[in-house]
């Protein structure tokens, strides 16, 4: 999804959603191999994207190359205040706003560095 100029480092997006969950369950869902496709299950270093990375995912999604992303609201790892974290709405205009970390109706899509 994002690769440096010499191709040696970058960021990849999981090929499937890890499911709906609250923000606090991110590590459990991202590290569970059954929440990944067969290739993604081989890695243990998945994480929630930061706010900027999530927006990059949205830009790629709206340009038609979205790793099977859906019109969902996705969590980022970026906290806004103690009880809230940033999220992005892929179903409408891509707005980013913060939401209650305990809300369970947000979707997880994780990334990993290489």
Secondary structure as GFF3:
##gff-version 3
##sequence-region A 1 114
A	DSSP	beta_strand	2	3	.	.	.	ID=ss1
A	DSSP	beta_strand	10	13	.	.	.	ID=ss2
A	DSSP	beta_strand	19	21	.	.	.	ID=ss3
A	DSSP	three_ten_helix	23	25	.	.	.	ID=ss4
A	DSSP	alpha_helix	26	31	.	.	.	ID=ss5
A	DSSP	three_ten_helix	33	35	.	.	.	ID=ss6
A	DSSP	three_ten_helix	40	42	.	.	.	ID=ss7
A	DSSP	beta_strand	47	48	.	.	.	ID=ss8
A	DSSP	alpha_helix	51	62	.	.	.	ID=ss9
A	DSSP	beta_strand	73	81	.	.	.	ID=ss10
A	DSSP	beta_strand	84	89	.	.	.	ID=ss11
A	DSSP	beta_strand	96	100	.	.	.	ID=ss12
A	DSSP	beta_strand	106	108	.	.	.	ID=ss13
A	DSSP	beta_strand	110	113	.	.	.	ID=ss14
###
